[in-house]
């Protein structure tokens, strides 16, 4: 019958989208906009964070953030405009911390207003940036001295040559 075919097509479609969702490399969270609870997540969340999907569904974003970020996260989750990325710290089940960049947007999920958040681990990138900054600060005095010396040499090179005392 048509109904059985439609149900079968629906299940097949759902299976296809679940497979796609779970093969996204970055962790993806779906959050209820009213309760702020996680509604779902992909397999990358389980791998990166160490929580099972069932554990995640009992949590809110606050459970992944250190306390000093809670006000910022609450404001962000409640915001009506979400189409920008923000950097935060996330706490894994193990207690380890990672730096993350989160991009979120609103959509309807199973009849409710929801938010999808794609999370990128930027821990290594931040470490590299910090190391470069430290190296630059460490080398700054030496570079400043060399730069000042080079600048002085250029000034000297541009000075007119003294004329002969004999007038020649």
C-alpha positions, 0 to 999 in steps of 0.5 A, spaced: 500 500 500 501 507 499 502 508 506 507 502 507 511 505 501 511 512 504 513 509 511 519 505 508 521 511 504 521 516 510 525 511 514 530 510 509 531 518 508 531 518 516 537 513 515 540 517 510 540 523 514 542 520 520 548 517 516 550 524 514 550 527 520 554 522 524 559 522 519 561 530 519 568 530 522 566 536 527 562 535 533 555 537 532 550 539 537 542 540 537 540 545 542 532 546 544 532 554 544 527 554 550 530 549 555 537 549 552 538 542 553 541 538 548 536 534 543 541 530 539 549 530 537 553 526 532 558 521 533 564 526 533 561 529 540 561 522 543 569 521 540 571 528 542 567 529 549 567 522 551 560 522 553 555 518 550 549 521 546 544 519 552 549 523 557 549 529 552 541 529 552 541 530 559 546 536 559 546 543 557 551 547 554 553 550 561 555 543 563 561 544 557 563 551 559 568 553 565 564 558 570 567 564 567 564 563 560 557 561 563 554 569 562 557 569 555 554 562 553 547 564 556 547 570 552 549 567 546 544 561 547 538 566 548 540 571 542 536 571 536 542 572 531 546 566 531 550 567 525 557 568 527 562 564 530 565 565 537 571 562 541 570 558 548 573 553 552 570 546 553 571 541 558 571 534 556 568 528 560 575 527 562 576 534 565 581 536 560 580 543 556 580 544 549 579 551 545 573 551 541 570 555 535 562 554 535 558 556 529 550 556 531 544 557 527 537 557 528 532 552 525 526 547 526 527 541 529 522 536 530 517 541 531 520 545 536 525 551 535 532 549 536 539 551 534 545 547 531 552 548 533 558 546 529 564 545 534 571 546 531 577 544 536 582 550 535 586 548 541 593 546 537 591 553 532 591 557 539 597 554 542 601 555 535 599 562 535 601 563 542 608 560 541 608 565 535 606 571 539 611 569 545 617 568 540 615 575 537 615 578 544 622 575 545 625 577 539 622 584 539 628 588 543 633 585 538 629 587 532 627 594 535 635 595 536 637 592 529 631 596 526 633 603 529 640 602 527 638 600 520 634 607 520 640 611 523 645 608 517 640 610 512 639 617 515 647 618 515 647 615 508 643 621 506 647 626 509 650 631 504 658 629 503 662 635 506 665 639 501 673 640 501 676 645 505 680 647 499 674 649 496 675 644 490 
